[in-house]
Amino acid sequence: MGITADATSNGGTWRVRIRSSAGDVLGAGILLGSETVLTCAHVIPDDGLPVPATEVLVELVEVHEARPVPARVADGCWVPQRSDGCGDVALLRLGRPQPAEHAAPLYRLPPVLGRPVWMGGFPEGLDNGHYLRAKTAGRVGPRAEWVGLDPKSPRDVVRKGFSGAGVEDEATRHVIGMVVSRYDDPVDVPSAERLSVSYMIPVETIVRHLPVVHRWVRGDPGVDRPLVSPLTTRVQDIGFAQRLAVWLRREPLTGRAGITDVETVVIEDDDHARYEALSRAITLADRELSGGGPDEAVSAAPHGTVPPLGSVDLAIDVTKRTDTEVALRVADRMDLRSPGDTSPLSRVRANAVPLTIVAVGVDRARDPEALVGFMKLLADRGSRLLLVFRDPQSGGLRLAERLFRPEAARIDAWLDELAGRVALAADREHETAERGARRSSLSDAEDATALRINLTRLRSDPELRSHRIVAKLAAFEHSVRAVAERAEETLRVIDAQQPAVQELKWQLVSYTAMLGTKAESERAELIPLHRAAVRLLAEVPCDLPEARRAVDRFVAAVHAPPEGEAP
């Protein structure tokens, strides 16, 4: 495969099995250096102390005749999982050093969609280890710290005994993350539709939580140093910051042959507010940098100015750089290989490059036109690009606008497809209305009527034949999908609730018949309870727990003896 000996993961000799002092398998780990093991915080037994002092046994399972080594959590290296799902990493200090040649080379590698990986853990009954294959499936979680792993088969989902296991990139054998958890659909979901997913923590996120791990990590950081922001809470150009966050939040275009997702912006030399907004967005979007500044940079940020964590894969200051130098930066960031010719440009041409890349100072490159041509190659290989120019009159900007202008026929076909999807979304929304569904409070004025109006505006947009129309169409497509999915979910809930709602209605009817046997004063007390239950059961979708409580209150009141009468 052309992988040099010093670039591999040493045949897996870094793999660690972690046992309790009683010999029970607790999980897995990764040997770093000669005295340190990386694992998940939840693997170590909780002894009630702020930092567990429990001694565990570490075994190098793939090192012949290696003996168990006692280990404890290293000072300052305990990050339990927080309520928002972040964290869950720890370093163990070994009681005896191990040969450093067995250690793993961690590698910064963007966890792009569909990258084949594999991992080895120690599930119950397979104490000597078991290997699973998967593909990276995108960021997940409240702050997107975790990355999903789609199993190669239903049997390839991690289970207890895999936590802390290294995740290896199948192509390069580099360790790019650590297994942390799994998800399973509830048992009442049909087996054919049941979802089971594994999760990993990428190396860059581990470094952010445990900076000491940096010494064992290879691969260049995702953000060039001049573009890193100090992450103050102040945002001067809020509108531009929101525009950046919207673009970074948007999902990549798929199935749009011939249409590239490229955004061009101009930030002149004296526009410090806009440049600050750009560097702040880049820093907040990077897995390794975000969290290094004050928490207020996120919690106190103006609405809509925080991009998703992990939404920038590479941010380059291309000032005075050649296209070959930039190609090398891209190829090294993705650890790209190519047979035969190993030049940076050949490495990029020979591979898909599904990265989100920010290039700053395109018109200040050594040869701006050559660099714009390379950016076109990146876009054609699957990259999303944000190209930042410093001069609104630069020839490079004009060239980019020509190169990335989509074909009119492809844009017209996209608009026609969107028109069909708007019609389908309108049909589903109309069906929810016919079934009495109340309007969602989360619609934000996005409904079928608004979609039709916005589609008409897009057809006459002055930028219809510019590359800028792509961002507008992608945002509109997201709105169409949101309306359709909301309607589908409402219909699904209505159908699922129908049996329970009908049962409660029959129960209410049967006890309502008993009102005739009550005195007028008793009926006066029961009627408000009855009306409350009827009102809740009439809502679509129904708040089932609240409706059930209302029916129970009415039934209990019907059974209650008159005031002053012994039960």
C-alpha positions as CSV (number, residue, x, y, z in Angstrom):
1,M,0.0,0.0,0.0
2,G,3.0,2.3,0.0
3,I,2.9,2.9,3.8
4,T,6.4,3.4,5.3
5,A,7.3,1.5,8.4
6,D,7.5,4.6,10.6
7,A,4.1,5.8,9.6
8,T,2.1,2.7,10.6
9,S,0.5,1.8,13.9
10,N,3.2,-0.8,14.7
11,G,1.0,-3.8,13.9
12,G,-1.4,-3.0,16.8
13,T,1.1,-3.6,19.6
14,W,-0.3,-0.4,21.2
15,R,-3.6,-2.1,21.8
16,V,-4.4,-2.3,25.5
17,R,-6.9,-4.4,27.5
18,I,-7.9,-2.9,30.9
19,R,-8.9,-5.2,33.7
20,S,-10.0,-4.6,37.3
21,S,-7.8,-5.8,40.1
22,A,-10.2,-8.8,40.3
23,G,-9.5,-9.7,36.6
24,D,-12.8,-8.4,35.1
25,V,-12.4,-6.8,31.6
26,L,-13.3,-3.1,31.9
27,G,-12.5,-1.9,28.4
28,A,-9.7,-1.0,26.0
29,G,-7.0,1.6,25.7
30,I,-4.2,3.0,23.6
31,L,-0.5,3.0,24.7
32,L,1.1,6.4,24.2
33,G,4.8,6.7,24.8
34,S,6.2,4.2,27.4
35,E,4.3,5.1,30.5
36,T,0.8,6.4,29.4
37,V,-2.4,4.8,28.3
38,L,-5.3,6.7,26.7
39,T,-8.8,5.5,27.5
40,C,-12.4,6.6,28.2
41,A,-13.1,8.1,31.6
42,H,-16.1,5.8,32.1
43,V,-13.9,2.7,31.8
44,I,-12.3,3.4,35.2
45,P,-14.5,2.3,38.1
46,D,-16.1,5.1,40.0
47,D,-14.8,5.0,43.7
48,G,-16.7,8.2,44.7
49,L,-13.6,10.5,44.6
50,P,-13.4,13.5,42.3
51,V,-10.7,11.7,40.5
52,P,-10.8,7.9,40.8
53,A,-7.8,6.4,42.7
54,T,-8.7,2.8,41.8
55,E,-5.8,0.8,40.5
56,V,-6.4,-1.1,37.3
57,L,-4.4,-3.6,35.3
58,V,-3.1,-2.8,31.8
59,E,-2.2,-5.6,29.4
60,L,-0.5,-5.2,26.0
61,V,-2.4,-7.9,24.3
62,E,-0.4,-8.1,21.1
63,V,3.1,-8.0,22.7
64,H,4.4,-11.5,23.3
65,E,4.9,-12.4,27.0
66,A,4.0,-8.9,28.2
67,R,2.9,-9.0,31.8
68,P,0.0,-7.0,33.3
69,V,1.0,-3.5,34.6
70,P,-0.8,-1.7,37.4
71,A,-2.0,1.8,36.4
72,R,-3.9,4.8,37.9
73,V,-5.4,8.0,36.5
74,A,-2.6,10.5,35.9
75,D,-2.6,13.8,37.7
76,G,-4.7,16.4,35.8
77,C,-5.7,13.9,33.1
78,W,-9.3,13.0,34.1
79,V,-12.2,14.5,32.0
80,P,-15.4,12.7,32.8
81,Q,-18.4,13.1,30.4
82,R,-20.3,16.3,31.1
83,S,-24.1,16.7,30.9
84,D,-23.8,18.1,27.4
85,G,-22.0,14.9,26.2
86,C,-18.5,16.4,26.0
87,G,-15.4,14.9,27.5
88,D,-15.1,11.2,28.7
89,V,-11.4,10.9,28.2
90,A,-8.6,10.0,30.7
91,L,-4.9,9.1,30.8
92,L,-3.5,6.4,32.9
93,R,0.0,6.4,34.4
94,L,1.7,2.9,34.2
95,G,3.4,1.5,37.3
96,R,6.2,0.2,35.0
97,P,7.4,1.7,31.7
98,Q,6.9,-0.3,28.5
99,P,9.0,-0.4,25.4
100,A,8.2,2.9,23.5
101,E,8.3,1.2,20.1
102,H,5.0,-0.4,21.0
103,A,3.2,3.0,21.3
104,A,0.6,4.2,18.8
105,P,1.0,7.2,16.5
106,L,-2.1,9.3,16.9
107,Y,-2.9,11.2,13.8
108,R,-5.0,14.3,13.1
109,L,-7.3,13.3,10.3
110,P,-10.6,15.0,9.4
111,P,-13.3,12.3,10.0
112,V,-14.9,12.9,6.6
113,L,-18.0,11.0,5.6
114,G,-17.5,7.4,4.5
115,R,-13.9,6.8,5.5
116,P,-13.3,3.1,6.2
117,V,-12.0,2.3,9.7
118,W,-11.6,-0.6,12.0
119,M,-11.3,-1.2,15.8
120,G,-10.5,-4.0,18.2
121,G,-12.1,-4.4,21.6
122,F,-12.7,-7.1,24.3
123,P,-16.4,-7.9,24.5
124,E,-17.8,-10.5,27.0
125,G,-16.7,-14.0,26.0
126,L,-13.9,-12.7,23.7
127,D,-11.3,-11.5,26.2
128,N,-8.6,-12.0,23.7
129,G,-10.1,-9.4,21.4
130,H,-12.5,-9.0,18.5
131,Y,-12.3,-6.7,15.5
132,L,-15.0,-4.6,13.8
133,R,-15.2,-2.6,10.6
134,A,-17.1,0.6,9.9
135,K,-17.2,3.9,8.0
136,T,-17.2,7.3,9.5
137,A,-20.7,8.8,9.4
138,G,-20.4,12.5,10.4
139,R,-20.4,14.5,13.6
140,V,-23.1,13.9,16.2
141,G,-24.0,15.2,19.7
142,P,-24.9,18.6,21.2
143,R,-21.5,20.1,20.3
144,A,-20.6,17.5,17.7
145,E,-17.7,16.1,19.6
146,W,-18.5,12.6,18.7
147,V,-18.3,11.1,15.2
148,G,-20.7,8.3,14.1
149,L,-19.4,5.0,12.8
150,D,-21.7,3.1,10.5
151,P,-21.1,-0.6,10.9
152,K,-20.1,-2.7,7.9
153,S,-22.7,-5.2,9.1
154,P,-25.2,-5.4,12.0
155,R,-22.7,-7.5,13.9
156,D,-20.0,-4.8,13.6
157,V,-21.5,-2.5,16.2
158,V,-19.3,-1.9,19.3
159,R,-20.5,-3.2,22.7
160,K,-19.2,-3.3,26.2
161,G,-15.5,-4.0,26.2
162,F,-14.8,-1.7,23.2
163,S,-14.8,1.7,25.1
164,G,-11.3,3.2,24.9
165,A,-10.3,1.2,21.8
166,G,-8.3,2.9,19.1
167,V,-10.0,3.6,15.8
168,E,-7.7,2.9,12.8
169,D,-7.9,4.5,9.4
170,E,-8.0,1.4,7.1
171,A,-5.9,3.0,4.4
172,T,-3.1,4.4,6.4
173,R,-3.3,2.4,9.7
174,H,-3.1,5.6,11.7
175,V,-5.1,5.8,14.9
176,I,-7.5,8.7,14.3
177,G,-9.9,8.4,17.3
178,M,-11.1,6.4,20.2
179,V,-14.3,4.3,20.6
180,V,-16.6,6.0,23.2
181,S,-20.2,4.7,23.0
182,R,-23.0,3.2,20.9
183,Y,-26.7,3.8,20.3
184,D,-29.6,1.4,19.7
185,D,-33.1,2.1,18.7
186,P,-35.8,0.9,21.3
187,V,-36.8,-2.7,21.1
188,D,-40.3,-1.8,19.9
189,V,-38.8,-0.6,16.6
190,P,-39.2,-3.3,14.0
191,S,-35.9,-5.2,13.6
192,A,-35.7,-4.4,9.9
193,E,-35.7,-0.7,10.7
194,R,-33.8,-0.8,14.0
195,L,-30.7,1.5,14.0
196,S,-27.5,0.7,15.8
197,V,-24.5,3.1,15.6
198,S,-21.1,3.3,17.2
199,Y,-19.3,6.5,18.2
200,M,-15.7,7.7,18.4
201,I,-13.9,10.7,19.7
202,P,-11.5,12.1,17.1
203,V,-7.9,12.7,18.0
204,E,-8.2,16.5,17.7
205,T,-11.0,16.5,20.3
206,I,-8.9,14.4,22.6
207,V,-6.1,16.9,22.4
208,R,-8.4,19.7,23.2
209,H,-9.5,18.0,26.4
210,L,-6.0,16.6,27.3
211,P,-3.4,19.0,25.8
212,V,-0.5,16.8,27.1
213,V,-1.5,14.2,24.4
214,H,-0.2,16.7,21.8
215,R,3.3,15.2,22.2
216,W,2.1,11.9,20.7
217,V,0.2,13.3,17.8
218,R,1.3,13.6,14.2
219,G,-0.3,15.5,11.3
220,D,-0.7,19.2,10.9
221,P,-3.3,21.2,12.7
222,G,-6.4,22.1,10.8
223,V,-6.0,25.9,11.1
224,D,-3.0,28.0,10.2
225,R,-1.7,30.0,13.1
226,P,-2.4,33.5,11.6
227,L,-6.1,32.6,11.4
228,V,-6.6,31.6,15.0
229,S,-8.8,33.9,17.1
230,P,-8.3,34.7,20.8
231,L,-12.1,34.0,21.1
232,T,-13.2,37.1,22.9
233,T,-17.0,37.4,23.4
234,R,-17.2,40.6,21.3
235,V,-18.5,40.3,17.7
236,Q,-18.4,43.5,15.8
237,D,-19.8,42.4,12.4
238,I,-22.7,40.2,13.6
239,G,-24.3,40.0,10.1
240,F,-21.2,38.6,8.5
241,A,-20.6,36.2,11.5
242,Q,-24.2,34.9,11.0
243,R,-23.6,34.5,7.2
244,L,-20.4,32.4,7.9
245,A,-22.2,30.2,10.5
246,V,-25.1,29.5,8.1
247,W,-22.7,28.4,5.4
248,L,-20.7,26.2,7.7
249,R,-23.8,24.7,9.2
250,R,-25.2,23.7,5.9
251,E,-24.8,20.1,4.8
252,P,-22.6,19.4,1.7
253,L,-24.3,19.2,-1.6
254,T,-24.9,15.6,-2.7
255,G,-26.1,14.3,-6.1
256,R,-25.5,17.7,-7.7
257,A,-23.2,16.8,-10.5
258,G,-21.6,19.8,-12.1
259,I,-22.6,22.2,-9.3
260,T,-19.8,23.1,-6.8
261,D,-20.4,24.5,-3.3
262,V,-18.1,27.6,-3.4
263,E,-18.6,30.9,-1.6
264,T,-16.4,34.0,-2.3
265,V,-16.1,36.9,0.1
266,V,-14.1,40.1,0.1
267,I,-12.4,41.3,3.3
268,E,-10.4,44.4,2.6
269,D,-7.2,45.1,4.6
270,D,-8.8,47.8,6.8
271,D,-12.0,45.8,7.5
272,H,-10.9,44.5,10.9
273,A,-14.4,43.7,12.1
274,R,-15.1,41.3,9.2
275,Y,-11.7,39.7,9.5
276,E,-12.2,39.2,13.3
277,A,-15.6,37.5,12.5
278,L,-13.9,35.2,10.0
279,S,-11.1,34.1,12.3
280,R,-13.5,33.7,15.2
281,A,-15.8,31.4,13.1
282,I,-12.8,29.3,11.9
283,T,-11.5,28.9,15.5
284,L,-15.0,28.0,16.9
285,A,-15.4,25.4,14.1
286,D,-12.1,23.7,14.7
287,R,-12.2,20.6,17.0
288,E,-8.8,21.2,18.5
289,L,-9.2,25.0,19.1
290,S,-12.8,25.4,20.1
291,G,-13.0,25.3,23.9
292,G,-9.5,26.7,24.4
293,G,-10.9,30.2,25.1
294,P,-13.5,31.4,27.5
295,D,-16.8,29.5,27.5
296,E,-18.5,32.9,27.0
297,A,-17.2,32.8,23.5
298,V,-20.0,30.3,22.8
299,S,-22.6,30.8,25.6
300,A,-22.7,34.6,25.3
301,A,-22.2,34.8,21.5
302,P,-24.9,36.7,19.5
303,H,-27.6,34.5,18.1
304,G,-26.7,32.5,15.1
305,T,-22.9,33.3,15.1
306,V,-21.6,30.0,16.4
307,P,-20.8,27.4,13.7
308,P,-21.0,23.7,14.4
309,L,-17.9,22.1,16.0
310,G,-15.9,20.3,13.3
311,S,-17.5,22.2,10.4
312,V,-14.1,23.5,9.1
313,D,-11.6,20.8,8.1
314,L,-8.8,23.1,6.9
315,A,-8.2,26.8,7.1
316,I,-5.2,28.1,5.2
317,D,-3.6,31.5,4.9
318,V,-2.5,31.2,1.2
319,T,-0.7,34.6,1.1
320,K,2.5,34.3,-0.9
321,R,2.0,30.6,-1.3
322,T,2.1,28.7,-4.6
323,D,-0.6,26.2,-5.7
324,T,1.9,23.4,-5.1
325,E,2.5,24.5,-1.5
326,V,-1.3,24.7,-0.9
327,A,-1.7,21.3,-2.5
328,L,0.8,19.8,-0.1
329,R,-1.0,21.3,2.8
330,V,-4.3,19.7,1.6
331,A,-2.7,16.3,0.8
332,D,-1.0,16.2,4.2
333,R,-4.1,17.2,6.1
334,M,-6.0,14.3,4.5
335,D,-3.0,12.0,4.5
336,L,-3.6,11.3,0.8
337,R,-1.7,8.6,-1.1
338,S,-1.2,8.2,-4.8
339,P,0.4,5.4,-6.8
340,G,3.5,6.2,-8.7
341,D,3.7,10.0,-8.9
342,T,3.7,11.3,-5.3
343,S,3.7,15.0,-6.1
344,P,1.1,17.0,-4.0
345,L,-1.0,17.8,-7.1
346,S,-1.1,14.1,-8.1
347,R,-2.0,13.1,-4.6
348,V,-5.0,15.4,-4.7
349,R,-6.0,14.4,-8.3
350,A,-6.0,10.7,-7.3
351,N,-8.4,11.0,-4.4
352,A,-11.7,12.3,-3.4
353,V,-11.3,15.4,-1.2
354,P,-14.6,15.9,0.7
355,L,-13.2,18.7,3.0
356,T,-14.7,22.1,4.0
357,I,-11.8,24.4,3.3
358,V,-11.3,28.1,4.0
359,A,-8.6,29.8,2.0
360,V,-7.7,33.4,3.0
361,G,-5.8,35.8,0.8
362,V,-6.4,34.1,-2.5
363,D,-5.5,37.2,-4.5
364,R,-2.3,37.6,-2.4
365,A,-1.0,34.1,-3.4
366,R,2.2,33.8,-5.4
367,D,0.2,33.2,-8.6
368,P,-3.5,33.9,-7.8
369,E,-4.8,32.5,-11.1
370,A,-3.0,29.3,-10.7
371,L,-4.3,29.0,-7.1
372,V,-7.9,29.6,-8.3
373,G,-7.3,26.8,-10.8
374,F,-6.3,24.5,-8.0
375,M,-9.3,25.5,-6.0
376,K,-11.4,24.4,-9.0
377,L,-9.7,21.0,-8.8
378,L,-10.5,20.8,-5.1
379,A,-14.2,21.7,-5.8
380,D,-14.4,19.1,-8.5
381,R,-12.9,16.5,-6.1
382,G,-15.7,17.2,-3.6
383,S,-14.5,20.1,-1.4
384,R,-16.7,22.9,-0.1
385,L,-14.7,26.1,-0.4
386,L,-14.9,29.5,1.2
387,L,-12.5,31.7,-0.8
388,V,-11.5,35.0,0.8
389,F,-10.1,37.8,-1.3
390,R,-8.6,41.1,-0.1
391,D,-9.2,43.3,-3.2
392,P,-12.7,43.6,-4.7
393,Q,-11.2,44.4,-8.0
394,S,-8.7,41.6,-8.2
395,G,-8.3,39.5,-11.3
396,G,-8.4,36.3,-9.2
397,L,-11.8,37.2,-7.9
398,R,-13.2,37.7,-11.4
399,L,-11.6,34.4,-12.5
400,A,-13.2,32.6,-9.6
401,E,-16.6,34.0,-10.3
402,R,-16.3,32.8,-13.9
403,L,-14.9,29.4,-13.1
404,F,-17.5,28.6,-10.4
405,R,-20.5,29.9,-12.3
406,P,-22.8,26.9,-12.6
407,E,-24.3,25.9,-15.9
408,A,-27.7,27.5,-16.5
409,A,-29.3,24.2,-17.4
410,R,-28.2,22.5,-14.1
411,I,-29.6,25.4,-12.1
412,D,-32.9,25.3,-14.0
413,A,-33.1,21.5,-13.4
414,W,-32.5,22.1,-9.7
415,L,-35.3,24.7,-9.6
416,D,-37.7,22.3,-11.3
417,E,-36.8,19.6,-8.9
418,L,-37.3,21.9,-6.0
419,A,-40.7,22.9,-7.4
420,G,-41.8,19.3,-7.3
421,R,-40.6,18.9,-3.7
422,V,-42.4,22.0,-2.7
423,A,-45.6,20.5,-4.2
424,L,-45.1,17.3,-2.2
425,A,-44.4,19.2,1.0
426,A,-47.6,21.2,0.4
427,D,-49.6,18.0,0.0
428,R,-48.2,16.5,3.2
429,E,-48.8,19.8,5.1
430,H,-52.4,19.9,3.7
431,E,-53.0,16.4,4.9
432,T,-51.9,17.3,8.5
433,A,-54.3,20.2,8.4
434,E,-57.2,18.0,7.2
435,R,-56.5,15.7,10.1
436,G,-56.8,18.6,12.5
437,A,-53.1,19.0,13.4
438,R,-52.2,22.3,15.2
439,R,-49.5,24.4,13.6
440,S,-46.0,23.8,14.9
441,S,-44.6,26.5,17.0
442,L,-41.2,25.9,15.5
443,S,-42.3,26.7,11.9
444,D,-40.6,30.1,11.8
445,A,-43.0,31.2,9.0
446,E,-41.8,28.2,7.0
447,D,-44.8,26.6,5.4
448,A,-45.9,25.6,2.0
449,T,-47.2,29.1,1.2
450,A,-43.9,30.7,2.1
451,L,-42.0,28.0,0.1
452,R,-44.0,28.9,-3.0
453,I,-43.3,32.6,-2.6
454,N,-39.6,32.1,-2.0
455,L,-39.4,29.7,-5.0
456,T,-40.9,32.4,-7.2
457,R,-38.3,34.9,-5.9
458,L,-35.5,32.5,-6.6
459,R,-36.5,32.1,-10.2
460,S,-36.2,35.8,-10.7
461,D,-33.1,36.3,-8.5
462,P,-30.6,38.7,-10.1
463,E,-27.8,36.3,-9.0
464,L,-29.5,33.3,-10.7
465,R,-26.6,32.9,-13.2
466,S,-23.9,33.6,-10.6
467,H,-22.1,31.0,-8.3
468,R,-23.8,32.8,-5.4
469,I,-27.2,31.2,-6.3
470,V,-25.9,27.8,-5.2
471,A,-25.9,28.9,-1.5
472,K,-29.4,30.3,-1.8
473,L,-30.7,27.2,-3.5
474,A,-29.1,25.0,-0.9
475,A,-30.6,27.0,1.9
476,F,-34.0,26.9,0.3
477,E,-33.6,23.1,-0.2
478,H,-33.0,22.8,3.5
479,S,-36.2,24.8,4.2
480,V,-38.2,22.5,1.9
481,R,-36.8,19.4,3.6
482,A,-37.7,20.9,7.0
483,V,-41.3,21.5,6.1
484,A,-41.7,18.1,4.6
485,E,-40.1,16.3,7.5
486,R,-42.1,18.2,10.0
487,A,-45.3,17.2,8.2
488,E,-44.2,13.6,8.0
489,E,-43.3,13.5,11.7
490,T,-46.7,15.0,12.6
491,L,-48.5,12.4,10.5
492,R,-46.4,9.6,12.0
493,V,-47.2,10.8,15.6
494,I,-50.9,11.1,14.8
495,D,-51.0,7.5,13.5
496,A,-49.0,6.1,16.4
497,Q,-51.2,7.9,19.0
498,Q,-54.6,6.9,17.5
499,P,-55.1,3.6,19.4
500,A,-54.2,5.2,22.8
501,V,-56.3,8.3,22.1
502,Q,-59.3,6.2,21.1
503,E,-59.0,4.1,24.2
504,L,-59.0,7.2,26.4
505,K,-62.0,8.6,24.5
506,W,-64.0,5.4,25.1
507,Q,-63.0,5.5,28.8
508,L,-64.1,9.1,29.1
509,V,-67.5,8.3,27.3
510,S,-68.2,5.4,29.7
511,Y,-67.6,7.5,32.8
512,T,-69.5,10.5,31.3
513,A,-72.6,8.3,31.3
514,M,-72.4,8.2,35.1
515,L,-72.9,11.9,35.4
516,G,-76.7,11.4,35.2
517,T,-76.6,9.6,38.5
518,K,-74.9,12.6,40.3
519,A,-76.5,15.4,42.1
520,E,-76.5,18.8,40.4
521,S,-73.8,20.1,42.8
522,E,-71.6,17.2,42.0
523,R,-72.0,17.6,38.3
524,A,-71.0,21.2,38.6
525,E,-67.7,20.1,40.0
526,L,-67.2,17.3,37.5
527,I,-68.0,19.2,34.3
528,P,-64.8,21.4,34.2
529,L,-62.7,18.2,34.6
530,H,-64.6,16.6,31.8
531,R,-64.2,19.6,29.5
532,A,-60.4,19.7,30.2
533,A,-60.1,16.0,29.2
534,V,-62.2,16.5,26.1
535,R,-60.1,19.5,25.0
536,L,-56.8,17.6,25.5
537,L,-58.0,14.6,23.6
538,A,-59.2,16.8,20.7
539,E,-55.7,18.2,20.1
540,V,-53.8,16.8,17.2
541,P,-51.2,15.6,17.8
542,C,-52.3,14.8,21.4
543,D,-50.2,15.4,24.5
544,L,-50.9,11.8,25.6
545,P,-49.4,12.0,29.1
546,E,-51.3,15.2,30.0
547,A,-54.5,13.8,28.4
548,R,-54.2,10.6,30.4
549,R,-53.8,12.5,33.6
550,A,-56.9,14.6,32.8
551,V,-59.0,11.5,32.1
552,D,-57.7,9.9,35.4
553,R,-58.6,13.1,37.3
554,F,-62.1,12.9,35.9
555,V,-62.5,9.2,36.6
556,A,-61.2,9.6,40.2
557,A,-63.7,12.5,40.8
558,V,-66.6,10.4,39.4
559,H,-65.7,7.6,41.9
560,A,-65.2,9.9,44.8
561,P,-68.1,9.9,47.4
562,P,-70.1,13.1,47.8
563,E,-68.6,15.6,50.2
564,G,-69.4,14.7,53.8
565,E,-70.3,11.0,53.0
566,A,-68.0,8.3,54.3
567,P,-66.2,6.4,51.5
